[in-house]
Amino acid sequence: MLQVDEVSGGYGKEPVVRGVSFHVEKGEVLGILGPNGSGKSTLLKIISGILPKQGGKVTIDGKSASAYTQKQFARKVAVLPQLHAHAFSHSVKDTVGLGRYPHQTGLFSSWSDQDELAVQEAMNYTGITRYEDTPIELLSGGEQQRVFVAQALAQEAPILLLDEPTNHLDIAHQQQLLDTIRNQAHQKGITVVSVFHDINLAALYCDRLLLMKNGEVAAIGTPQEVVLEQEIRSVYEARVKTQPHPEMPKPQMTLLPDLKEETEQFRIMKEDVKIREDHVVLQAQQPLKTISSAVHNAGMGWYRTFINRGVRHDYHCDDVQSELADYLLSYDYQLTDTVAMMTAVSPEYVNVQEFKAEFGSIVIAVTVGIGNAVDVSKAWQREELPYIGTINTWIFINGLLSEEAFVQAMITATEAKTKALQDEEVIDPESKTIATGTSTDSLLIASTQQGASLPYAGPITQLGKLIGRGVYECTVHAIHSYRQAKDEVE
Amino acid sequence: MSKTAIAYTVSIATLLVAIWLGVSIGTVKIPIETLWNDADATASNILWKIRMPRVLLAGIVGASLAISGAAFQGLLKNPLADPYTLGVSSGASVGAVITLFFGISLPFLGAFTLPVFSMVGAAATMFLVIGFARLVDRSMKMETIILTGIIFGSFLGSVLSLMIALTQEELRQIIGWLLGSVSMRGWKYITMVLPFFIIGSFILWLNRRELNAMLFGEERAHHLGVNVKRRKMMILIGGSVLTGSAVAVSGTIGFVGLVVPHMTRLMWGSDHRHVLPLSLFNGASLLIICDLVARTIISPAELPVGVITAFIGAPVFAYIFYKQRRKGAM
């Protein structure tokens, strides 16, 4: 649809854009990225004919761009500008109606039904029909930008060029605008080329990205191929880390700030685990990087307060999440700062131990209730009834863990727990075989991210050895406490 | 009735009333039936030989200045632009005065020599002002253009003063003409200015939609499919033809081109498809009324009409400037 070959050009004698080539298919969304002054807006201006090109060729729909008259060109290519102020007021409908200019020819060319239809459709699509008689300067920035989107859509051109369309818009309007454009591209097969400032937005909304540096193409490809830590670092000269988007197969990047502040050193110790009336709690001085399968704030995050709440055997609640939140608030724990799990075991039966090695130390806390023990390999034979009893394991590590180390720590801890159940001959009451855990076990790994760097946590490493031994010993002790408590009751 | 229909009805009705007032009021009151009944020879004479040409000329000059003001404002996205503030009127005056001063009469042009020189002066000034403003400030801010207009206007004003100082017998003629007046011109002037008025207005009207697009900036207009370079040239030439011919017959009459389009926009919106024709009607009405006031207020003496327009125009200019700056400050 749009083919750019070896295009060079710019304002002065020295070209800003040098030998850029790419092509965009019908219905495809291409994002142009690059640092300030890399020539991305200039490239767009050369394509749209605002700036003359000094070399190369732009082909639109199989025909050289220079072969079109201005009106013909506007019927092929619509441009959405950055938002700016206006000296005179126009009504919304008149503004959108200007998009029909290239379709009107002749001296007295009047407003046709087709013009009216295109304008109404564009206004409906962007949700501005109810403002049609309002002067545009009375609208907010986001609404004004929607008016210009409607103007570009009313132009009914198969190619849409955008120059940082979301500049000065808040995130809700950014999303609205880009959703609209993306959906139009896919429904009507409009080809979109857009300059972006925000790498994350570009990665989310574009099929392919073109990364520019010093007026040349540094990289072109899918977001996964372009938004790479190395690539971004070398083009933008900024320290970044990429992460997957939580809902879409698109990369997102985060800046890694280079701050000169001194971070206060701290360690987690056995004594930090406190036993309260109906829960076990650990409050760290600073947030810990945490991964857990807790009830409140499960998953990955940074948290300071860790709760293991003991509830009665007959605890029953339809909305456990909000009941637990109310419970945390009644103790003045901050919801955003706290990870909380639940167990039917009384808090005094928690087993807490500290283990040391050359790299530093770890603290492990385990509560065990095995009335609900299950052999995971036979679990498919069970009927799911509300069983009581769970093994909650906490592992606090004084060290700097990689993401792999978190995963390996989880594996190592689980294997150690299973081994403890095996040695203690905990039986799955249904299948009568040795249990591997309970059906509702929770695990929490939290690290200070200070001190020794610990890239791995399998049993081959010091950390892995410590976790294996620690979880095993704590679980065995906790099983003993559990059985003792049960005997006392009986 | 739609808003547009009301706008045209009101404007045309106002113009007819203005013409009627302009024709009938004066030292001698002329009854309306004189138009079709020439029983009273004196009244009929005053009507057709003096009042009517004067009123029509005022109308044409007012219309020319107003429509070209509307076009300049749209083109430059500048609500303070008009032939007077841009210095274009001064340029036209210089062109006209040069013709008078040197007694130039080109073959083929004959009586049209003066308006043609005046138009050339207007166009040359327009291009110089815009070119210089762009040189100073690429974004061509409102103040830059107005200041450039003032610089060129003052310079051309001093050129005029110089030429007047060098003149002896032509002096009175030139000064009287410079103050701006539509009195004692007669039908000859109307036939001289009318073709330019029609051509200039038509050129601007052809660009009504382009002017709408250019309100959003030249780049935006380009993207919408407007051939900006050619259209801009057409509008500048159209505006210069109108300003030049108006100045040629009436001297420099300020602020009509500023006040009328502003009021028109305020009342009926800024769509050039309507701003241009409505400014034309309203500009004609305003100058006819102003001229009526100018010749009756200190009767039997007469004020130059430019005094009246400036009296109304300067406060309006100040008001628009205030509002625009407040808007920018917010």
Interface residues (C-beta under 8 A of the other chain):
Chain A: S48 G49 I50 T69 Q70 K71 Q72 F73 A74 R75 V77 A78 V79 P81 H84 A85 H86 A87 F88 S89 H90 S91 D94 T95 L98 G99 Y101 P102 Q104 L107 Q151 Q155
Chain B: Q73 G74 K77 N78 P79 M142 L206 R209 N212 A213 L215 F216 G217 E219 R220 H222 H223 L224 G225 V226 N227 R265 G269 S270 D271 Q324 G328
